[in-house]
Structures are given as structure tokens and as C-alpha cells.
Amino acid sequence: MNEIKTEELFKIEFSSIAYYELLSYKHPWEAIPKIKDIILEKISALDMKSYEKTDTGAYISRFAKIDSSAKIIGPAIICHGAEIRHSAY
């Protein structure tokens, strides 16, 4: 049975803000419970002039495109250039 390694699940183009922290775990199931803590740590280092905090605890870049029907529940960081489309959750 082939085992999935963290670097195979988390690709840099999808999780770049915490990519290297995630790779410190060999298996994805070890990383998943830590994602909230990693995001909270990264929030403290954000340039707050470029991000807006939502009422759900998400930080969204002023340079991201978010459809009004998308639902983002924090903690979350939506980086510059991200696009969250219709009805995303």
C-alpha cells in the first residue's frame, strides 16, 4: 500500500503561506490538526494595510477577488491574487 506524504498533498501553489510549516510533517494527518495554529501565527505577521478582517475571522487581501456568494470562515488567510468563486465554502 502506497502511503501519502505531506509534500504530495500540500502543493505550494495552493498553500504557499504555510507551505514550509506543513512540510515539516511527514504525513498529512499529522499536519491537519496544526493548520489552525499555523494560520493564527501567520496572521500576526500580515501587513494589515493590505488585508481586511471579516466578521468570521478571515483575513482577506485587498487584492483578492471574492465572489459575494462565497463563505469564508476563519481563521483563514486569502492572499494577494487569490480568486474565490461563486458559492465556494
VOZA-940812 format. One record per residue (C-alpha): residue in one letter; x, y, z; residue number from 1. Coordinates in pm, 1 decimal. Layout:
residues N
R   residu       east      north         up   num
R        A          X          Y          Z   NUM
...
***
This chain:
residues 89
R   residu       east      north         up   num
R        M        0.0        0.0        0.0     1
R        N      140.2      339.1     -100.3     2
R        E      138.7      594.5      173.7     3
R        I       57.3      960.9      100.8     4
R        K      325.2     1201.3      212.7     5
R        T      257.3     1560.6      312.6     6
R        E      453.6     1707.7       21.1     7
R        E      226.7     1517.0     -218.8     8
R        L      -91.6     1658.9      -64.7     9
R        F        4.3     2020.3        4.8    10
R        K      129.7     2188.8     -310.4    11
R        I      296.4     2529.8     -285.1    12
R        E       62.1     2690.9     -536.0    13
R        F     -234.4     2606.1     -311.1    14
R        S      -93.5     2663.8       37.1    15
R        S      203.2     2894.7      -11.2    16
R        I      167.1     3099.5      307.8    17
R        A      224.2     2794.6      528.9    18
R        Y      387.5     2557.7      280.9    19
R        Y      715.0     2501.9      463.4    20
R        E      547.3     2459.3      800.7    21
R        L      318.7     2193.4      653.5    22
R        L      613.5     2008.7      502.8    23
R        S      767.3     1965.9      845.7    24
R        Y      513.6     1686.0      896.9    25
R        K      573.8     1355.4      722.1    26
R        H      206.4     1257.9      693.7    27
R        P      -89.4     1486.0      609.4    28
R        W     -294.8     1363.0      904.4    29
R        E      -21.9     1493.9     1135.1    30
R        A      -38.6     1841.3      977.9    31
R        I     -414.4     1888.6      960.1    32
R        P     -474.0     1941.2     1335.9    33
R        K     -194.2     2203.0     1334.4    34
R        I     -323.9     2414.7     1043.6    35
R        K     -531.6     2644.1     1267.0    36
R        D     -228.9     2725.8     1484.2    37
R        I      -10.2     2783.4     1178.0    38
R        I     -266.4     3023.7     1029.7    39
R        L     -305.1     3214.8     1357.5    40
R        E       72.5     3255.4     1375.5    41
R        K       84.9     3381.2     1014.8    42
R        I     -196.4     3632.1     1079.9    43
R        S       17.3     3811.3     1336.4    44
R        A      282.9     3871.8     1068.7    45
R        L       48.7     4010.0      799.1    46
R        D       76.9     4363.9      667.0    47
R        M     -262.6     4477.0      795.0    48
R        K     -271.4     4766.8      544.9    49
R        S     -317.5     4505.3      271.4    50
R        Y     -572.7     4282.8      447.2    51
R        E     -923.5     4322.2      581.1    52
R        K    -1055.5     4112.5      868.8    53
R        T    -1404.4     3972.3      818.3    54
R        D    -1659.8     3919.7     1092.2    55
R        T    -1589.2     3545.0     1065.5    56
R        G    -1217.8     3584.8     1148.8    57
R        A    -1078.9     3556.4      795.7    58
R        Y     -814.3     3794.7      664.9    59
R        I     -865.5     3877.1      300.2    60
R        S     -617.4     4060.7       81.1    61
R        R     -746.0     4379.1      -75.5    62
R        F     -601.5     4235.0     -398.1    63
R        A     -801.6     3910.7     -391.0    64
R        K    -1125.1     3850.8     -582.3    65
R        I    -1401.7     3707.4     -364.9    66
R        D    -1747.8     3639.6     -506.3    67
R        S    -2025.4     3774.9     -282.9    68
R        S    -2177.9     3425.5     -259.6    69
R        A    -1857.6     3269.9     -120.8    70
R        K    -1844.5     3185.9      250.4    71
R        I    -1507.1     3208.1      424.8    72
R        I    -1486.2     3114.3      791.1    73
R        G    -1169.3     3192.5      981.0    74
R        P     -914.2     3151.5     1081.3    75
R        A     -816.4     3188.6      718.1    76
R        I     -583.0     3397.6      507.3    77
R        I     -677.9     3470.8      148.0    78
R        C     -363.4     3603.9      -18.1    79
R        H     -295.6     3855.5     -293.6    80
R        G     -414.6     3736.6     -632.6    81
R        A     -643.6     3464.9     -494.5    82
R        E     -982.9     3418.0     -654.9    83
R        I    -1268.7     3257.8     -461.0    84
R        R    -1557.9     3189.1     -694.4    85
R        H    -1933.9     3156.3     -679.9    86
R        S    -2075.4     2955.3     -388.4    87
R        A    -1734.4     2845.4     -254.0    88
R        Y    -1730.2     2731.6      107.7    89
***
